[in-house]
Amino acid sequence: MSKLKNPVLMGTIGGAQGLRGEVRVKSFAAEATAVGDYGNLYSEDGRVFEVLEVREAKNVVIVRFRGINDRNAAEALNGLELFVERDNLPDDDLDEDEFFYADLEGLEARDAEGKSYGTVTGVFDFGAGDLLELKGPGRRPVLIPFSEWSVLEIDLEAGTMLVDPLAAGLVDDKDEDPSAQFHPKGK
């Protein structure tokens, strides 16, 4: 099986459920049971998984795949990430300010003067909000907040995003008054 061109992570298999080959899946779809609504799922190594049945459980969904018929086969899938091709996901369900992470990767970050700060190579959420990883030629990757203050505009057709370099933490405020900085008591 060939690899996906633009994979989108739909879920991660957590473990076997029962004896008939069902697995618990942490779904990343907006509606958890929609994990199989967009066609076959694929693993990173190219294996194809056809979803036969999905039902809700506490914090996960229980999925039955074609060809996975016993607990041993289900246990062998533990930890496997499941992807779908980006083109299979509908764009018409998104609001104007909503994006798939896969759509943001590859966008060039530029400021209002046209200076490039690199391209988006990853989108992360460590619990305090989304972060975009920017990587430019000869530069180390940097993380910027994916917020309305640091990312001002996104143009998917042009492949660019307008960023405020100060709000994104890409530049220092040269006009900042050093005496206005916080100093611990007694220093």
MARBA-3410 file (N, C-alpha, C, O; in Angstrom, 1 decimal):
187
0.8,-1.2,0.0,0.0,0.0,0.0,0.9,1.2,0.0,1.9,1.3,0.7 ~ 0.5,2.2,-0.8,1.3,3.4,-0.8,1.0,4.3,0.4,-0.1,4.2,1.0 ~ 1.9,5.2,0.7,1.7,6.1,1.8,0.8,7.2,1.4,0.6,7.6,0.2 ~ 0.1,7.8,2.4,-0.8,8.9,2.2,0.1,10.2,1.9,1.1,10.4,2.4 ~ -0.5,11.0,1.0,0.2,12.3,0.6,0.1,13.3,1.7,1.1,14.0,2.0
-1.1,13.4,2.3,-1.3,14.5,3.3,-2.1,13.8,4.4,-3.3,14.1,4.5 ~ -1.5,13.1,5.3,-2.3,12.3,6.3,-2.8,13.2,7.4,-2.1,14.2,7.8 ~ -3.9,12.9,7.9,-4.5,13.6,9.1,-4.8,12.5,10.1,-5.5,11.5,9.8 ~ -4.3,12.7,11.3,-4.5,11.7,12.4,-5.9,11.7,12.9,-6.5,12.8,13.2 ~ -6.6,10.6,12.8,-8.0,10.4,13.2,-8.1,9.8,14.5,-9.1,10.0,15.2
-7.1,9.0,14.9,-7.3,8.3,16.2,-6.1,7.4,16.5,-5.2,7.2,15.7 ~ -6.0,7.0,17.8,-5.0,6.1,18.2,-5.6,4.9,18.9,-6.5,5.0,19.8 ~ -5.2,3.7,18.6,-5.7,2.5,19.2,-5.1,2.3,20.5,-3.9,2.4,20.7 ~ -6.0,2.1,21.5,-5.5,2.0,22.9,-5.4,0.5,23.4,-4.5,0.3,24.2 ~ -6.2,-0.4,22.9,-6.1,-1.7,23.4,-7.3,-2.5,22.9,-8.2,-2.0,22.3
-7.2,-3.8,23.2,-8.3,-4.7,22.8,-9.5,-4.5,23.7,-9.4,-4.2,24.9 ~ -10.7,-4.8,23.2,-11.9,-4.7,23.9,-12.7,-6.1,23.7,-13.2,-6.3,22.6 ~ -12.7,-6.9,24.7,-13.4,-8.2,24.5,-12.6,-9.2,23.8,-11.4,-9.1,23.6 ~ -13.3,-10.2,23.3,-12.7,-11.4,22.7,-12.8,-11.4,21.1,-12.2,-12.2,20.5 ~ -13.7,-10.6,20.6,-14.1,-10.7,19.1,-13.2,-9.8,18.2,-13.5,-9.6,17.1
-12.1,-9.2,18.7,-11.2,-8.4,17.9,-11.5,-6.9,17.9,-10.9,-6.2,17.1 ~ -12.4,-6.5,18.7,-12.7,-5.0,18.8,-11.6,-4.3,19.6,-10.9,-4.9,20.4 ~ -11.4,-3.0,19.2,-10.3,-2.2,19.9,-10.9,-0.9,20.4,-11.9,-0.4,19.9 ~ -10.3,-0.4,21.5,-10.6,0.9,22.0,-9.8,1.9,21.2,-8.6,1.8,21.1 ~ -10.4,3.0,20.7,-9.7,4.0,19.9,-10.0,5.4,20.5,-11.2,5.7,20.8
-8.9,6.1,20.8,-9.1,7.5,21.1,-9.3,8.3,19.8,-8.3,8.4,19.0 ~ -10.5,8.8,19.6,-10.8,9.5,18.4,-10.5,11.0,18.5,-10.7,11.6,19.5 ~ -9.9,11.5,17.4,-9.6,12.9,17.3,-10.6,13.7,16.4,-10.4,14.8,16.1 ~ -11.6,13.0,16.0,-12.7,13.6,15.1,-13.5,14.5,16.0,-13.7,14.2,17.2 ~ -14.2,15.5,15.5,-15.0,16.4,16.3,-16.1,15.6,16.9,-16.4,15.9,18.1
-16.7,14.7,16.2,-17.7,13.8,16.8,-17.0,12.4,16.9,-16.6,11.9,15.8 ~ -16.7,11.9,18.0,-15.9,10.7,18.2,-16.2,9.6,17.4,-15.4,8.9,16.9 ~ -17.5,9.3,17.1,-17.9,8.1,16.3,-17.7,8.4,14.8,-17.9,7.4,14.1 ~ -17.3,9.6,14.4,-17.1,9.8,13.0,-15.7,9.4,12.6,-15.3,9.6,11.4 ~ -14.9,8.7,13.4,-13.6,8.3,13.1,-13.5,7.5,11.8,-12.5,7.5,11.1
-14.5,6.8,11.5,-14.5,5.9,10.3,-15.4,6.5,9.1,-15.6,5.8,8.2 ~ -15.9,7.7,9.3,-16.8,8.3,8.3,-16.1,8.8,7.0,-16.8,9.1,6.0 ~ -14.8,8.8,6.9,-14.1,9.5,5.8,-13.3,8.5,5.0,-12.4,8.9,4.3 ~ -13.7,7.2,5.0,-13.0,6.2,4.2,-12.1,5.3,5.1,-12.2,5.4,6.3 ~ -11.4,4.5,4.4,-10.5,3.6,5.2,-9.5,4.4,6.0,-9.1,5.5,5.6
-9.0,3.8,7.1,-8.0,4.4,7.9,-6.7,3.7,7.5,-6.7,2.5,7.2 ~ -5.6,4.4,7.7,-4.3,3.8,7.3,-3.3,4.0,8.5,-3.4,5.0,9.2 ~ -2.4,3.0,8.7,-1.3,3.2,9.6,-0.1,3.8,8.9,-0.1,3.9,7.7 ~ 0.9,4.3,9.7,2.1,4.9,9.1,2.8,3.9,8.2,3.4,4.4,7.2 ~ 2.7,2.6,8.5,3.4,1.7,7.6,2.6,1.2,6.4,3.1,0.4,5.7
1.5,1.9,6.2,0.7,1.7,5.0,-0.4,0.6,5.1,-1.1,0.4,4.1 ~ -0.6,0.0,6.2,-1.7,-1.0,6.4,-3.0,-0.2,6.3,-3.2,0.9,6.8 ~ -4.0,-0.9,5.7,-5.4,-0.3,5.5,-6.3,-1.0,6.5,-6.3,-2.2,6.7 ~ -7.2,-0.1,7.1,-8.1,-0.6,8.1,-9.5,-0.2,7.7,-9.8,1.0,7.7 ~ -10.4,-1.1,7.3,-11.8,-0.8,7.0,-12.6,-0.9,8.2,-12.6,-2.0,8.9
-13.3,0.1,8.6,-14.1,0.2,9.8,-15.5,-0.5,9.5,-16.2,-0.1,8.5 ~ -15.8,-1.5,10.3,-17.1,-2.2,10.1,-18.2,-1.6,11.1,-19.3,-1.6,10.7 ~ -17.7,-1.3,12.3,-18.7,-0.8,13.3,-17.9,0.1,14.3,-16.8,-0.1,14.6 ~ -18.7,1.1,14.7,-18.1,2.0,15.7,-19.3,2.3,16.7,-20.4,2.6,16.4 ~ -18.9,2.2,18.0,-19.9,2.6,19.1,-19.1,3.3,20.2,-17.9,3.2,20.4
-19.9,4.1,20.9,-19.3,5.0,21.9,-19.1,4.2,23.2,-19.9,3.3,23.5 ~ -18.1,4.6,23.9,-17.8,4.1,25.2,-17.3,5.3,26.0,-17.1,6.4,25.5 ~ -17.0,5.1,27.3,-16.5,6.2,28.1,-15.1,6.6,27.6,-14.2,5.9,27.6 ~ -15.0,7.9,27.1,-13.8,8.6,26.7,-13.2,8.0,25.4,-12.2,8.5,25.0 ~ -13.7,6.9,24.9,-13.2,6.3,23.6,-14.3,5.8,22.8,-15.5,5.9,23.2
-14.0,5.3,21.6,-15.0,4.6,20.8,-14.5,3.1,20.7,-13.3,2.9,20.7 ~ -15.4,2.2,20.5,-15.1,0.8,20.3,-15.2,0.6,18.8,-16.3,0.9,18.2 ~ -14.2,0.1,18.2,-14.2,-0.1,16.7,-13.9,-1.6,16.4,-13.1,-2.2,17.0 ~ -14.7,-2.0,15.3,-14.4,-3.4,14.8,-13.9,-3.2,13.3,-14.6,-2.5,12.5 ~ -12.8,-3.7,13.1,-12.2,-3.6,11.7,-12.3,-4.9,11.0,-12.3,-6.0,11.6
-12.4,-4.8,9.7,-12.5,-6.0,8.8,-11.1,-6.8,9.0,-10.1,-6.2,8.9 ~ -11.2,-8.1,9.2,-10.0,-8.9,9.3,-9.4,-9.0,10.7,-8.4,-9.8,10.9 ~ -9.8,-8.2,11.6,-9.3,-8.3,13.0,-10.5,-9.0,13.8,-11.4,-8.4,14.2 ~ -10.3,-10.3,14.0,-11.4,-11.2,14.5,-11.2,-11.8,15.8,-12.1,-12.5,16.3 ~ -10.0,-11.6,16.5,-9.9,-12.2,17.8,-9.0,-11.2,18.7,-8.4,-10.2,18.2
-9.0,-11.5,19.9,-8.3,-10.6,20.9,-6.8,-10.5,20.6,-6.2,-9.4,20.7 ~ -6.2,-11.6,20.2,-4.7,-11.5,19.9,-4.4,-10.6,18.7,-3.5,-9.8,18.8 ~ -5.2,-10.6,17.7,-5.0,-9.7,16.6,-5.3,-8.2,17.0,-4.6,-7.3,16.6 ~ -6.3,-8.0,17.9,-6.6,-6.7,18.4,-5.5,-6.2,19.3,-5.1,-5.0,19.2 ~ -4.9,-7.0,20.1,-3.8,-6.6,21.0,-2.6,-6.2,20.3,-1.8,-5.4,20.7
-2.4,-6.8,19.1,-1.2,-6.5,18.3,-1.3,-5.0,17.7,-0.3,-4.5,17.2 ~ -2.5,-4.4,17.8,-2.6,-3.1,17.2,-2.5,-2.0,18.3,-2.6,-0.8,18.0 ~ -2.2,-2.4,19.5,-2.1,-1.4,20.6,-1.1,-0.3,20.3,0.0,-0.6,19.9 ~ -1.6,1.0,20.4,-0.7,2.1,20.2,-0.6,2.6,18.8,0.1,3.6,18.5 ~ -1.2,1.9,17.9,-1.2,2.2,16.4,-2.0,3.5,16.1,-3.1,3.7,16.6
-1.3,4.5,15.4,-2.0,5.7,15.0,-2.7,5.4,13.7,-2.2,4.8,12.8 ~ -3.9,6.0,13.5,-4.7,5.8,12.3,-5.0,7.1,11.6,-5.3,8.1,12.2 ~ -4.7,7.1,10.3,-4.8,8.3,9.5,-5.8,8.2,8.4,-6.1,7.1,8.0 ~ -6.2,9.3,7.9,-7.0,9.4,6.7,-6.4,10.4,5.8,-5.7,11.4,6.2 ~ -6.6,10.3,4.5,-6.1,11.3,3.5,-6.8,12.6,3.7,-8.1,12.6,3.8
-6.1,13.7,3.7,-6.7,15.1,4.0,-7.9,15.3,3.0,-8.9,15.9,3.3 ~ -7.7,14.9,1.7,-8.7,15.2,0.7,-10.1,14.5,1.0,-11.1,15.0,0.5 ~ -10.1,13.5,1.9,-11.3,12.9,2.3,-12.1,13.7,3.3,-13.3,13.4,3.5 ~ -11.5,14.6,3.9,-12.2,15.4,4.9,-13.0,16.6,4.3,-12.4,17.3,3.4 ~ -14.2,16.9,4.7,-15.0,17.9,4.1,-14.6,19.3,4.5,-14.3,19.5,5.7
-14.4,20.2,3.6,-14.1,21.6,3.9,-15.3,22.5,4.3,-15.2,23.5,5.0 ~ -16.5,22.1,3.8,-17.7,22.9,4.0,-18.2,22.9,5.4,-19.0,23.7,5.7 ~ -17.7,22.0,6.2,-18.1,22.0,7.6,-17.3,22.9,8.5,-17.7,23.2,9.7 ~ -16.3,23.5,8.0,-15.4,24.4,8.7,-15.9,25.8,8.7,-16.4,26.3,7.7 ~ -15.8,26.5,9.9,-16.1,27.9,10.0,-14.9,28.7,9.3,-13.9,28.1,9.0
-15.1,30.0,9.1,-14.1,30.8,8.4,-12.8,30.8,9.2,-11.7,30.8,8.6 ~ -12.8,30.7,10.5,-11.6,30.8,11.3,-11.2,29.4,11.8,-10.4,29.3,12.8 ~ -11.6,28.3,11.2,-11.2,27.0,11.6,-10.4,26.3,10.5,-10.6,26.6,9.3 ~ -9.4,25.5,10.9,-8.5,24.9,10.0,-8.1,23.5,10.5,-8.2,23.3,11.7 ~ -7.8,22.7,9.5,-7.2,21.4,9.9,-5.7,21.7,10.1,-5.1,22.5,9.4
-5.1,21.0,11.1,-3.7,21.2,11.3,-2.9,20.9,10.0,-2.0,21.6,9.7 ~ -3.3,19.9,9.3,-2.6,19.6,8.1,-2.6,20.7,7.0,-1.7,20.8,6.2 ~ -3.7,21.6,7.1,-3.7,22.7,6.1,-2.7,23.8,6.5,-2.3,24.5,5.6 ~ -2.3,23.9,7.8,-1.4,24.9,8.2,0.0,24.6,7.9,0.9,25.4,7.7 ~ 0.3,23.3,7.9,1.7,22.8,7.7,2.1,23.2,6.3,1.4,22.9,5.3
3.3,23.8,6.2,3.8,24.2,4.9,3.5,25.7,4.6,4.1,26.2,3.6 ~ 2.7,26.4,5.4,2.5,27.8,5.1,3.7,28.6,5.5,4.4,28.3,6.5 ~ 4.0,29.6,4.7,5.1,30.5,5.1,4.6,31.6,6.0,3.6,32.3,5.7 ~ 5.3,31.9,7.1,5.0,32.9,8.0,5.8,34.2,7.6,7.0,34.2,7.5 ~ 5.0,35.3,7.3,5.6,36.5,6.9,5.0,37.7,7.8,3.8,37.6,8.2
5.8,38.7,7.9,5.2,39.9,8.6,4.7,40.9,7.6,4.7,40.6,6.4 ~ 4.2,42.0,8.1,3.5,43.0,7.2,4.5,43.5,6.1,4.0,44.0,5.1 ~ 5.8,43.5,6.4,6.8,44.0,5.4,7.2,43.0,4.5,8.0,43.2,3.5 ~ 6.7,41.7,4.6,7.1,40.6,3.7,8.3,39.8,4.2,8.7,38.9,3.5 ~ 8.8,40.1,5.4,10.0,39.3,5.9,9.5,37.9,6.3,8.5,37.8,7.0
10.2,36.9,5.8,9.8,35.5,6.1,10.5,35.1,7.4,11.6,35.3,7.7 ~ 9.7,34.3,8.2,10.2,33.8,9.5,10.2,32.2,9.4,10.4,31.6,10.4 ~ 10.0,31.7,8.2,10.1,30.2,8.0,8.7,29.7,7.7,7.7,30.4,7.5 ~ 8.6,28.4,7.6,7.4,27.7,7.2,6.9,26.9,8.4,7.7,26.4,9.3 ~ 5.6,26.7,8.5,5.0,25.9,9.6,5.4,24.4,9.3,5.0,23.8,8.3
6.1,23.8,10.3,6.5,22.4,10.1,5.7,21.5,11.1,5.9,20.3,11.0 ~ 5.0,22.1,12.0,4.2,21.3,13.0,3.3,22.1,13.8,3.5,23.3,13.9 ~ 2.2,21.5,14.3,1.3,22.1,15.1,1.2,21.3,16.4,0.9,20.1,16.3 ~ 1.3,21.9,17.6,1.4,21.2,18.8,0.4,21.8,19.8,0.1,23.0,19.8 ~ 0.0,21.0,20.8,-0.8,21.5,21.9,-0.4,20.7,23.1,-0.7,19.5,23.3
0.4,21.4,24.0,0.9,20.8,25.2,0.0,21.1,26.4,0.4,20.8,27.5 ~ -1.2,21.6,26.1,-2.1,21.9,27.2,-2.4,23.3,27.4,-3.5,23.6,28.1 ~ -1.6,24.3,27.0,-1.9,25.7,27.2,-2.3,26.4,26.0,-2.3,27.6,26.0 ~ -2.6,25.7,24.9,-3.0,26.3,23.7,-2.1,25.8,22.5,-1.1,25.2,22.7 ~ -2.6,26.0,21.3,-1.9,25.6,20.1,-0.7,26.4,19.9,-0.6,27.6,20.1
0.4,25.7,19.4,1.6,26.3,19.1,2.0,25.9,17.6,1.8,24.7,17.3 ~ 2.5,26.8,16.9,3.0,26.5,15.5,4.5,26.4,15.6,5.2,27.3,16.1 ~ 5.1,25.4,15.0,6.6,25.3,14.8,7.0,25.9,13.5,6.5,25.5,12.4 ~ 7.9,26.9,13.5,8.4,27.5,12.3,9.8,27.1,12.1,10.6,27.1,13.0 ~ 10.2,26.7,10.9,11.5,26.4,10.5,11.9,27.1,9.3,11.2,27.0,8.3
13.0,27.8,9.3,13.6,28.4,8.1,14.9,27.9,7.8,15.6,27.2,8.6 ~ 15.4,28.2,6.6,16.7,27.7,6.1,17.8,28.2,7.1,17.9,29.4,7.3 ~ 18.6,27.3,7.6,19.7,27.7,8.5,19.3,28.1,9.8,20.1,28.7,10.6 ~ 18.0,28.0,10.2,17.5,28.4,11.5,17.1,27.2,12.3,16.6,26.2,11.8 ~ 17.1,27.4,13.6,16.5,26.4,14.5,15.0,26.5,14.5,14.5,27.6,14.3
14.3,25.5,14.7,12.8,25.6,14.8,12.5,26.5,16.0,13.1,26.4,17.1 ~ 11.4,27.3,15.8,10.9,28.1,16.9,9.4,27.8,17.1,8.7,27.5,16.1 ~ 8.9,27.9,18.3,7.4,27.8,18.5,6.8,29.1,18.7,7.3,29.9,19.5 ~ 5.7,29.4,18.1,4.9,30.6,18.3,3.5,30.2,18.7,3.0,29.2,18.3 ~ 2.8,31.1,19.5,1.4,30.8,19.8,0.5,30.9,18.6,0.7,31.9,17.8
-0.4,30.0,18.4,-1.4,30.1,17.4,-2.6,30.8,17.9,-3.6,30.2,18.4 ~ -2.5,32.2,18.0,-3.5,33.0,18.5,-3.9,34.1,17.6,-3.1,34.4,16.6 ~ -5.0,34.8,17.8,-5.4,35.9,17.0,-4.4,37.1,17.1,-4.5,38.0,16.2 ~ -3.6,37.2,18.1,-2.6,38.3,18.3,-1.4,38.0,17.5,-0.8,39.0,17.0 ~ -0.9,36.8,17.4,0.3,36.5,16.8,0.1,36.1,15.3,1.0,36.4,14.5
-0.9,35.4,15.0,-1.2,35.0,13.6,-2.4,35.9,13.2,-3.6,35.6,13.6 ~ -2.2,36.9,12.4,-3.2,37.9,12.0,-4.1,37.4,10.9,-5.3,37.8,10.9 ~ -3.5,36.7,9.9,-4.3,36.3,8.7,-3.7,35.0,8.2,-2.5,34.8,8.2 ~ -4.6,34.2,7.6,-4.1,33.0,7.0,-4.7,32.9,5.6,-5.9,33.1,5.4 ~ -3.8,32.7,4.6,-4.2,32.7,3.2,-3.8,31.3,2.6,-2.7,31.1,2.2
-4.7,30.3,2.7,-4.4,29.0,2.3,-4.0,28.9,0.8,-3.2,28.2,0.4 ~ -4.7,29.7,0.0,-4.5,29.7,-1.4,-3.1,30.2,-1.8,-2.5,29.6,-2.7 ~ -2.7,31.2,-1.1,-1.3,31.8,-1.4,-0.2,31.0,-0.6,0.9,31.2,-0.9 ~ -0.6,30.2,0.4,0.3,29.4,1.1,1.1,30.2,2.1,2.2,29.9,2.5 ~ 0.4,31.3,2.6,1.1,32.2,3.6,0.2,32.5,4.8,-1.0,32.3,4.8
0.9,33.0,5.8,0.2,33.5,7.0,0.9,34.8,7.4,2.1,34.9,7.4 ~ 0.1,35.8,7.8,0.6,37.0,8.3,0.7,37.0,9.8,-0.2,36.6,10.5 ~ 2.0,37.2,10.3,2.2,37.1,11.7,2.7,38.5,12.2,3.2,39.3,11.5 ~ 2.4,38.7,13.5,2.9,39.9,14.2,4.2,39.4,14.9,4.0,38.7,15.9 ~ 5.3,39.7,14.4,6.6,39.1,15.0,6.8,39.4,16.5,7.4,38.6,17.2
6.3,40.6,16.9,6.4,41.0,18.4,5.5,40.1,19.2,6.0,39.5,20.2 ~ 4.2,40.0,18.8,3.3,39.2,19.6,3.6,37.7,19.5,3.4,37.0,20.5 ~ 4.3,37.3,18.4,4.6,35.9,18.3,5.9,35.5,19.0,6.3,34.4,19.1 ~ 6.6,36.6,19.5,7.9,36.3,20.2,9.1,36.1,19.3,10.1,35.5,19.7 ~ 8.9,36.5,18.0,10.0,36.3,17.1,11.0,37.4,17.1,12.1,37.3,16.6
10.6,38.6,17.6,11.6,39.7,17.8,11.4,40.3,19.2,10.4,40.1,19.8 ~ 12.4,41.0,19.6,12.3,41.7,20.9,11.8,43.1,20.7,12.0,43.7,19.6 ~ 11.1,43.7,21.7,10.7,45.1,21.6,11.9,46.0,21.9,12.3,46.1,23.1 ~ 12.4,46.6,20.9,13.6,47.5,21.1,13.3,48.8,21.8,14.2,49.4,22.4 ~ 12.0,49.2,21.8,11.6,50.4,22.4,11.3,50.2,23.9,10.9,51.2,24.5
11.4,49.0,24.4,11.0,48.8,25.8,11.9,49.5,26.8,13.1,49.5,26.6 ~ 11.3,50.1,27.8,12.0,50.9,28.8,12.6,49.8,29.8,11.8,49.2,30.5 ~ 13.9,49.7,29.9,14.5,48.7,30.8,14.1,49.0,32.3,14.0,48.0,33.1 ~ 13.8,50.2,32.7,13.4,50.5,34.1,12.0,50.0,34.3,11.6,49.9,35.5 ~ 11.2,49.7,33.3,9.8,49.2,33.5,9.8,47.7,33.7,8.7,47.2,34.0
10.9,47.0,33.6,10.9,45.6,33.8,10.7,45.3,35.3,11.1,46.1,36.1 ~ 10.2,44.1,35.6,10.0,43.7,36.9,11.4,43.4,37.6,12.2,42.7,37.0 ~ 11.6,43.9,38.7,12.8,43.6,39.5,12.4,43.1,40.9,11.6,43.7,41.5 ~ 12.9,41.9,41.3,12.6,41.4,42.6,12.9,42.5,43.7,13.8,43.3,43.5 ~ 12.2,42.4,44.8,12.4,43.4,45.9,13.8,43.3,46.4,14.4,42.3,46.7
14.4,44.5,46.5,15.8,44.6,47.1,16.9,44.5,46.0,18.0,44.4,46.4 ~ 16.5,44.5,44.8,17.6,44.4,43.8,17.5,45.5,42.8,18.3,45.6,41.9
END
